[in-house]
């Protein structure tokens, strides 16, 4: 008998077909996540669950789903999963790193450039039919080439953004991270470590790629925004909640900083209403990893993990486990 697996949200038909080769699979046909009670009900008798970045897999859910042995997310971020509760219950958790690094870095760079060069703001001006003549400072923005790029959060995606800045755009790259890179890694991405205040005060463009954790909540708030140059931009492709969205909207309105590019939000998919009224922010709906090949690779990696844990036989190792210690107990 094949192990039973639940797919908590609509995914590609090809991914469902691949799962069906190995599992007795049932899925959510919709993009909406199920309410918690319904998710728990549907998880009864399931050995594995395929999730994305939004379903709350908390201690209560784990306690209510005693058959569960694997929680595999197609996201790299896993702040929606209580890993400690999973570990205590012997449930393997995996995420999907690496496969989305370059795509997400491309998008982060694009958002930063769009904010710096005022691309969506000027497009809206065109769409409103307001372009009547040339003017010397029309939508004059900030340069990206040769500017100072400050990367906050120097994991895989941060390093990929730093490389783009240094090698592609001749930027002076500084970074801040909980831990410093090795000398060799710093040399590879041509980035110099600074403290957070120096990064905020010196960068022309700050790009945030910090995962969410309670310690990172509002890492950037009103006080941090005041440290930045009035000509600077702030881009966030990490996680909502790392930036205080109300404080950022106020800083954009008051021109404390020049512009922002945001792909992630505190209460997404709901946006802070003030962000919708300031013109100098580029807003996208959490799509930084969304190229088709990358989303397919993310889904495949989650499936690889499910197969290894639930159908791989003795000794099969999931490729990207978060809590591999639970495997030792099996
Ligand atoms: C996902 C992300 O699109 O991987 C992550 O952590 O934020 C995005 O790439 C999202 O979480 C859905 O899986």
Boltz pocket constraint, residues with backbone or C-beta under 6 A from the ligand:
constraints:
  - pocket:
      binder: B
      contacts: [[A, 51], [A, 52], [A, 53], [A, 54], [A, 74], [A, 75], [A, 76], [A, 77], [A, 78], [A, 96], [A, 100], [A, 238], [A, 286], [A, 288], [A, 289]]
      max_distance: 6.0
